[in-house]
Amino acid sequence: MFKRIGNFLMQHNKSIAECFDLIDTNQSETIAIEDLQRALIRFQLGLSDKHLKMFMGRLQTAGKPYITKCEFLHRFWAAYTYEEDHAAEG
């Protein structure tokens, strides 16, 4: 899932920070699940609601219905590299 999104970013020459900015259309410096749902539809990645919830769950802090830009950058990169490392092992 993170690899698919990472590949999308590379294909469109976007950084993780630029990805956050594309999702955060109201420039609140936070992303709610609804923001993410709208963005993934726009990006046409074909992720299911289940994948969307898993994605957001990996990024956000428990109990918060949103994620900050700093959290997004750090956690996205950690999850992306984790998937990359485990894909190389398999």
Beta strands, then each sheet from edge to edge (+ up, - down):
strand 1: 30-32
strand 2: 66-68
sheet 1: 1+ 2-
end
